[in-house]
Amino acid sequence: MYSENKEDYFEEFFSDIGLVLEDLCQSGFYTVHDSTLQELKEKGEFAAQCGMRHLSMLLLALQKELSQSRHKISDKKADNLSAKYYAELIRYIDLGKEKTAYDKGKNYYLNDKKEDGCLQ
C-alpha cells in the first residue's frame, strides 16, 4: 500500500487523508458516506499507531461528530465543531506534507554527500 521509504510513506499517508477530506468536502457534513466515515476511523487509528496523537484525535473526533450529525437538521454547535476539526486537519496535512518535503531534501543532500565522501 505505502512506500518503504519513510518520507514517501508519510507523504502518501497525508495525501490519502487529503483525499478523504476532499470526499467529505464534496459530500458535505450531512450526507457523509459510510466509506468516508470508515476511512476517517481507520486513518485515525493508524495515526495513533504511528505516534501522531493529535492527528489521530482530530480524525476520530471529526468521524464521531459527523456520525452523530448525519441526516439531521442543522445543529450550529455540531457544524462549528466539525468545521473546526476539518480546518485543523487541512492545516495539519499541509504542515505534514511540508515537513516531509524538507526531510526528503535533507536526506537527499546528506546521503548524497556521504556517498561522495564529503561528510564522514
C-alpha positions, 0 to 999 in steps of 0.5 A, a space after each residue: 500500500 505505502 512506500 518503504 521509504 519513510 518520507 514517501 510513506 508519510 507523504 502518501 499517508 497525508 495525501 490519502 487523508 487529503 483525499 478523504 477530506 476532499 470526499 467529505 468536502 464534496 459530500 458535505 457534513 450531512 450526507 457523509 458516506 459510510 466509506 468516508 466515515 470508515 476511512 476517517 476511523 481507520 486513518 485515525 487509528 493508524 495515526 495513533 499507531 504511528 505516534 501522531 496523537 493529535 492527528 489521530 484525535 482530530 480524525 476520530 473526533 471529526 468521524 464521531 461528530 459527523 456520525 452523530 450529525 448525519 441526516 439531521 437538521 442543522 445543529 450550529 454547535 455540531 457544524 462549528 465543531 466539525 468545521 473546526 476539526 476539518 480546518 485543523 486537519 487541512 492545516 495539519 496535512 499541509 504542515 505534514 506534507 511540508 515537513 516531509 518535503 524538507 526531510 526528503 531534501 535533507 536526506 537527499 543532500 546528506 546521503 548524497 554527500 556521504 556517498 561522495 565522501 564529503 561528510 564522514 
